[in-house]
Amino acid sequence: MLTTCLIESSFDDSYPQIVQLTFVPSEDAHSSEYIAPTDARREFISGFSGSAGTAVITHDKAALATDGRYFNQAGKQLDSNWELLKQGLQDVPTWQEWTIDRAAANDDHSGLTVGVDPTTITAPDGRKLGEKIKKKGGKGLVGIAENLIDQVWAKQKPARPNNAAKVLGLESAGKPYPEKIEELRKELDKKKAAGFVVSMLDEIAWLFNLRGSDIPYNPVFFSYAVVTPTTVTLYIDEAKLNDEAKTHLHGINIRPYDAIFSDIAALTRQKPSGTNGEAKSAGVPKRKYLISTKASWALSQALGGEENVDEVRSLIGDAKAIKNGTELEGMRQCHIRDGAALIEYFAWLEDELVNKKTTLDEVQGADKLEEIRSKHAKFVGLSFDTISSTGANAAVIHYKPEPGNCSTIDPSKVYLCDSGAQYLDGTTDTTRTLHFGEPTPKEREAYTLVLKGHIALDLAVFPKGTSGFAIDTLARQHLWAYGLEYRHGTGHGVGSYLNVHEGPIGIGTRIQYSEVPLSVGNVISNEPGYYEDGNFGIRIENLFMVKEVKTKYQFGDKPYLGFEHVTMVPMCRKLVDMELLSSVEREWLNGYHREVKEKTAAFFEGDERSREWLERECAAY
């Protein structure tokens, strides 16, 4: 049955004459980028499995909007019912514009009502979209209590996971959670706020020093939290908490997960109070509850809307992005172990493909890498689906090989491997592009231009207060000089044994990256690339940490910042065109390889194959 017909059935049976258009975001009720199967509504209705995109559906039309990372993938996965909106390309409407245009009054109707599950859109986005719909002649945006896609999905819909939430020890967390709560309360006092409703799953995990497994690859658990000047309440299914976790959370109010909406509605009906519970005096401004700008429209509505709510960039998100000393050292150590795993894998893969002439597909390669990683200390699992891609598949930026639907690894073509792991002491994300045969001149040129951009960003020095938006061009400059480009950001924040993509920082052209300066303690990726559709793809990714650096001068009495890379995996020797590198870049490359060799060599005692591969790839240029 056509997907549009399924939606029509849901409209007609459930909301006749009320909702004529709906949209389906990728995110869950917590604005999670990666979601549990129970929340994969957009994938269910459209067939598109990428992590970013929005489906928009009317009675007779459907569109799917996604960004440049997924153009190829969406083109393959969408059937003929769907119009693909390639976001960022000239003259292509955003999904919001597409929605507004179809809701607008015209010769056929006097304007349509757009409906959405209010838990799946943020409060600011819901408000802005509703205003624009009305301004263009539509009837507005309404929240729907029953998710339309869930009604179509019905009994086939997977159940919400209910896995255990486990205590993360101080040896990994670095700071007791009561200290984090007190620091949050100080921020609430500064803002004269009644409390903070926490909705982002990684923020709750970080705040309480707990980790879970409800979402694949992300050590989080379904929950909400409310922190006020005098109380802390965690909304979670109590069955998730073993005795250790309950002891750990002594003094914290535990309430059922689904009680959050009724509880916060009741909060706003209580007599207003000051920071210490004293009754609010006449003439004193009303204290509002804070929610993140990523909190759902449903949470804002439950709190009574703008009268009772201030939407802010999350206080916890900002604090979480600045790692403490324990977390930073954990990142250094886990990347050494992870680097050793990748070195062993690449040495094994080359031996199998070149020497033994073994036939291996992309999934078999990814599975072998996971097996090798799992041998290392503190390994918990992967941090995302491994992108193991050969030849033309490497040009699909977020390619996902699947059993029975992947390619045989061709040693005569480029091989791109983007992978990462969760360890108790940190999260990794590394991309290396390799060639096991003879690369073409174009492949070597592209690789070296990407490497030059990678090095430029690694060596960057900038004054405190500089954002990732401001330094993005450093990574693109050499590609631009050749008329080349890539359609993704250059860097994303990374959690500490948490989500591999972590806000609010990033390096790229997104306007939000201009709003938050890089700070000492941030962990962020450096991953420029180049992709030639149908041919090959190049990406080089390290993680690095922001640190303070010494400069000859200090104009304006400002500290100056730079980066410390922590990823320890060699660059591909065959793909480097030394004629394109400056003396400074050669010096960086040789220094990086010395560091990789020094830090990982001890893992290969008795492993001659890996040791020889490491020696060869790290030899001085």
N, C-alpha and C positions, 0 to 999 in steps of 0.2 A: 504494500500500500504506500502511496506517495506520502512523504513526511508532511506536506501541506494538508493532505486529507486527514491525517491523524490530528493535526492541530485544529482543523475545522470542526472535527467531531467534539473535541474538548470545548471549543468555544460554544458550540450550539447546545450542548448538554448542560453546561455549567454556568455560563454567563451570557445568556441571550440578550441582545440589545444593550449590553453594557460595555463589553470590551471587543474591539474589532481588530486590534493589533497588539502583539506582545513581543518582547525581546528576552533573550536568554543569555546572560553573561556567563563567562567561564568560572567565576568565583563562587565560593560557598558563602554561608552566612557570616563568615569571619574574614572575608576578602582574601582568602588563601589563594596563592598562585597555583600551587599544586593541591589537588583535592582528593578526597576519598572517592571510591567508585560510586557511592550513594549520591554524590553531588555532581556527577558527570552528566548533567542534563543537556548541555549544549552538544556534547559528543553523541549522546543517545539520539537526539532529534535530527542532527545534521550529518553524522558520520565522520566529522572532522575531529581528530584526536589531539591536535596541538594544544599547548598549554595556554595560549592567548587567542582570544577571539570572541565575538558576540554574534549570535544569530538573531535575526529580526524576521517575524513571520506575520503575514496577514492571511485572510481567508484564501487568497489566490496567488500570493507571491512569497518568496523567501530569499533572504540575503545573508551572507556570512562575511563579516569583516575581520581581517587579521593583518598582522604586520609583515614586513619583508622577510623575517625569519621563516615564515610558513607559507609563502606564496606557492612554492612547488608542491608542498605536501597537501595543501588545501585543494589545489587544482586536481590532484590525483584522487582525493578522498570524497569530494563533493559530487553528487549526481546531478542530473540535468535540471532538477527542480530548483537549484540554488544559483544565485548570482554572487560571484566572488567580488567583494569590495577590497581592493588592494590598498590598504591604508598607507598614506604617505606619498602616493603617486599623484602627479598633477591631474586635476579634473576628476579625481575619484572622490565621491562623497564619503564622509565618515558615517559610521552606523547611526549616529545621532541625527545627522542631516537626512539620511535616507528615511529614518523613522518619522522625522518632523514633516518631510515633504509628503509622505503618504497619509499622515494624519491630518494634513491641512485641508481646509474646505476647498472644494472644486465643483465642477459641473455635475459630478456623480453623487456627491454627498455634502452635507453641511459641516463636516469635520468629524474625525474619529476620536474615540477614547482609547488610549494606550494603557494596557495593564501589565503589571509586573509583580512578582513576588518581592515584597519590600525588604526581605532579608538578604536579597542577592544584589542590591545596588546600594551604594553609599548615600548617606543623607545629602551631601552637597550635590552629587550627581543627579539624584532624584529630583531635588528642588530646581536645579538649573534646567534639566530636561523638561520638566512640567511647565515651567514658565515659557520656554521657547516653543513648545507645542501650542500653547494657548495664543502666543503672540502671532503665530503663523496661521491661526484659524482652526486649529484642532481643539478638541474638547478637554484635553488635559491628560495627566498621568495619574492613575489610581493604583493603590496597592491591592493585591489579590491575596486573600487569606489562604486559599488553597492553590499551591503551585500547579499551573496548567500542565506542565511537562510531567510532573509526578502523576497526574491523573491519567495521562496517556501511558506512562510507564507501568503504573499499577503494580501488580504482584511481581513483575519482573525486576523491580527496582531493588538493588542490594540494600541490606540493612545497614544502619549506621554502626561503624566499628565501636567496640567497647573494650579495647585493650587496656592493660594496666598502665598506670602512671607511676614511674619509679623515681626514687630520690637520686639526684646528682650530687655526689660528695663535694666537699669543699676543695679537695685536691684537684678537681676539674672546674668547679664554679668560681672559686677564688674569693667569693664574698657571701656571707650568710644572708638568707633571704630577708630576715627582719631588718637588716641594715638597708636593703634595697627599698623596703616598704617605708622606712623612716625618711629616706632621701626623697621618695615620691611624695610623702606627706609635706615635706618642706616646700616642694614645688607647688603643691596644692595651696599651701598657705600663702605663698608669694602671689598666686593668681586669685586668691580669695574665692576658692572654689569649694563647693559642697562635697565634692568627691569625684572620682574618676571611674567610669565604666570601661573595663578592659575587654576588648573583643578579639584582638588578634591572638591566634593560638601560640605563636612563637614568643610573644610578649608575656603571656601567662606562664609558659614553661620557664622562661628566663627569670621572671619575677620570683617564682616560688622554688627555684632550683629543682625542678622536676622535668622528666623527659618521658615521652610516650611513643606510640607507634600506630596511631589511628590513621595517619596519612602516609602512604608509601614514600619512603626516602626522607621524610621529615619527622624528626623525633618529637612530635607534638601530640596533644590529646584534646578531644572536644571539651570545651569549658568556656566559661565567662568568669569575670571577677569584678567586684566592686570594692574600691578602697575609699574610705572616708577618713576624716581626721580621727575618728574613734573606733572604727570597725573595719574588718577585712572579711569579705565573703567570697568563697570560691564555689562556683556553680559547676558541679561535676557529678556524674553518676558515682555514688559512693562505692559501688562494686569495683571500680577501677583502683581503689586505694587499699593496699595491703597494710598490715600492722605497722611496718616501718614508715610508710608514707603518712599514716594517720598520726603517728608519734611526731614525725617531722613537722606536720601541720598543726601541732598543738596550739590552741588559741585562735585558730582560724575558723570562722563559721563555714560549715559545709552545707550546701543546698543542692537540690536536684538541678541538673542542667537546664531542663525546660522551665524552671521556675523563674528564670531571669526576667522575662517580660512582665509578669504580674508583680514581681518584687520591686522592680525599678519604677513601675507605675505607682505603687504604693509609697515609695520613697518621696516622690514629688508631692504627695498629698499630706505628708507629715509637716508639722510646724517647723518653719525654717529655723536654722540654728547657725551659730558661729563656729569657729574652728574647734572650740572646746565643748561644744554641745550647749552653750548658753543661748537663751532665746534671743532672736534677732530684735534689735531695738528699732524703734520708729526712725525712719530717715536713713537707715543703713541699707546700702544697695543689696538686693537679693543675691544670695550666693547660688550660682548655677552649677550643674553637673557638667563635667568635661567628658567628651567622647572624642575619639580619634576621627580625623577626616576620612578614615577608611572604615569607620563603624557603619553599620547598616541603617538604612532609612527606617526600618522597623524599630531599632533601638531608640532612635531619635523620637519617633512617634510615641513609643511607650513612655518616654520621659516627659512628654508633653510638648515636644517641638522646641522651636527657637526661644520661646519664653523661659524655658527651664534649662536650656542646653547651650553650651559653647563648644563649637567644633574646632579642634586644635591639632597641629601635628603632634603625634603621640609623645608624651613625656617619657614613656618607657622605651619607645623605639629609639629616641635620641640617646638615652642612657645605654641601651643594649649595644648600640653600634660602636661605642667606645669601649674596647676590651680592657679588662684589668690585666695586671702583670701575669697572673696565673694563666689566663686565657691566651695571652700572646705567646707565652712560652709553650703552651700546649699546641698552638698552631705551628710553631717552629718544629716541634718534635714529631707531630703526626705527619707533617709534610716530608720529613726525612724518611719515615717508614713507608709512606705512600709512594715517594719517589723510588725507593728500592723495589717496590712491587711493580711499578711501571717499567723500570729498567729490566727486571727479570722477564716481564711479559714481552717487551719488544725484542729482547734477545731470543726468547723462545719462538716468537712468531716468525722472525727472520730465518731462524734455523729450520723451522717446519716448512716454510714456503720456498726458500731458496735451496737449502741443502738436501732436505728430505723430499722435496716436491710434493708435500702433503696438500690435499685439497681441503681447505677450511672455509666455512662461510662466516659472515660477519657476526652472527649470533654465537657461533662456537668460539670466536675470538673474544667476544665480550664475556662469555661464561668462564673462559680460562683466566681472564684478568680478575674476575671476582674471586675465583678460587685462590689465586695467588695472594690477593689482598687479604683474604680471610685468615691467612696464616699469621698475620702480623698482630702484635700486641694492641689491645684496646679497640680492635675492629668491632663495629656494631652492624654495619651494612653499607649499602651504596647510598650516595647522596642524590642521585638521579639516575634515570635510565642511561646506560652507557651508549654513546654515539660511536659505534664501530662502523666506519663507512669507507668503501673502496670506490675509486674512480668517480663516476658521475654522481654517485650517492653522496660524496663528500661536499658537493655543491648545495645539498639540501641542508640548510643551517642547523635545524633541529631534527635531523633524520633519526628514525627509530627502527632499527632492524628487528624483525619478528621471525620466529621459527616458521619456515615454509614460505616466507615472504621477504627474503633478503638475498644478497648477492654473494657469490664466492669471492673471497679476497684475491685480487689479481696483483701479483708482485711486480708487474710491469706498469702499474698505475699508482697514483697517489693513494695513501691510506691515512685517513683522519680519525683520530681517537680522542673524544672528549668524554672524560669520566671523572668520577669523584667518589669519596667514601665518607661515612660517618665514623668517627672514633670517639671514645669517651673524652679525649682531650682536644678535639677539634674537628673541623669539616674541611674537606679538600675538593678542589675542582681544577683539573689540569687538562689542557688540550695540547697534543703534539700531532704534527703532520709529518709523515715519513714516506720514503720511497725505497723499495727493496730491489729496484732494477736501475734503469737509466732514465732519469727525469728529462723532460723536454726543456729547451731553453726558456720557454714561456713559464713553465712550472718553477724553475729555479729563480727566474726574475721575480715572479709574483711572491714566492716564499721570502726572498731576500728583502723585498720592499716591505712586506709585513713585519719581518724581523727588525728592520730599521725603525719602524714605528714603535714596535714593542720596546726596543732599547731606549728610544727617545723618551718614552713615558717613564721607564724605569729610572732613568737618570735625571728626571725633572726635579728642579728646586723651585719653590714658589712661596710667597709670603702667607703667613697665617691668615685665614679668611678667604682663601681661594677655593672655588668650588670645582667639582669634577666637570661641570659644563665648560669651564674656562680652559681646561687643559686637554680637552678631547682632540683638538686639532693636531696636537703633538703626535698622536698615534696614526693620524690619517695623512699627514703632510707628504710623505714620500709616495704613497699611492696616488694622491691627488696630482703630484708633479708628472705622473705618467697617464693621467686621465682615468684612474681607477678608483674604486670606492667599495665600501661594504655597508649593507643595510641592517646593521644592528648596533647596539651600544658598544662602547669600548670596555666598560667595566661595571660590575655590580658589587654591592656589599655582600659579605659572607658571614653567616652566623658562627658561633662557637659551639660545636656539637648542636647545631640548630639548622635552620633553613639555609640552603646553599645560595638562595637569592634573598638578600636582606636589605631593606631600606633603612634610613631615607637617602643614603648616599649612593652615588653612582658616577660614572664617567661616560658622558654621551651628550646628545643634543636634546634630550627631553628637558623641558623647561623646569621640571621639579628638581633636576640636578643642579640648577643655578640657585636654588633656595637654601641649600644646606652646605656650608663649607666643610672641606675635609679637615679632620681633626686627628691629633696624635692618638693612636689606638684603633683607628679604623682599619678593617681588613677588607680589601677590595681586589677585584680581578683586573688583569691587564690582558685583553684578548682581541687585538685587531685581526682582521682576516681579509680574504678575497675569494670570490666564488664565481666560477664560470659555468653557467647552467649547461648541463649535459656533458661536461668534460671533467672538471676537478674542483676541489675546494681547498683552501688553505686557512688555517687558524692556529695561532700560537697563544697559549694562555698560561700565565703564572698568576699566583696570588701574591700580593704584597701588602705590607703594613705601613701606615703613615707614621713617620717618626720626625722628631726635630733634628735639624742638621745645622752644623756650624758654617757660617759664611764669613768672608773677609770683612764685609760691612753688614750693617743691620739698619737699613734705611727705615725711618719712622719708628725706630725702637720696636719693630715687630719681629717675632720669631720667624724663622724660615723653616719650611718643611720639605721632606722628601720621602723616599720609599725604601723599605727593606723587603726584598723578595724572599719568599719562604719555599716556593716550589723548587724541587731538586730533581730535575729530569733534563738530560742533554737535548740540545737542538739537533735537527737532522743534518748531519754533515754533508750528505749527497745533495741536499737542496740549497745549500748556501753558496751564492756566487760572491766570492771574496772580492772580486773587482768592484762590486757595488758598495762595499763597506768602507767607511772612513777608518783612520787609525784609531780614533776614539772607540768606534763600534767594535773593531777587532779586539781592542784591549778589554772591552766589556765582555765580549764573548769568551775570550780565553780565561778571564777572571771568573766568570760564571761557571765554566766547565771545571776549573780547578776546585771551586767550592762544592759542586755536585759530587765530584769524585771523592773529595776528602770526607764528605758527610755520609756517603752511601756505601763506600767500598767495603766496610766491615761486614755488611750483610751478605757478601758473596764469597765468604771463606768456604771452600769446597764446591763452589759453583763456578766452574771454569768458563762456561758459556757466557754467563752474565758478566763475569769479571772482564773477559776479553771484549765483549761488546761495549762495556762502559769505558774501558781504556781507549778503544778505537774512536768512539764518538767524542770523547773528551780530550783527545790529543790536541796539542797547541797548533794554531794556524800560522 
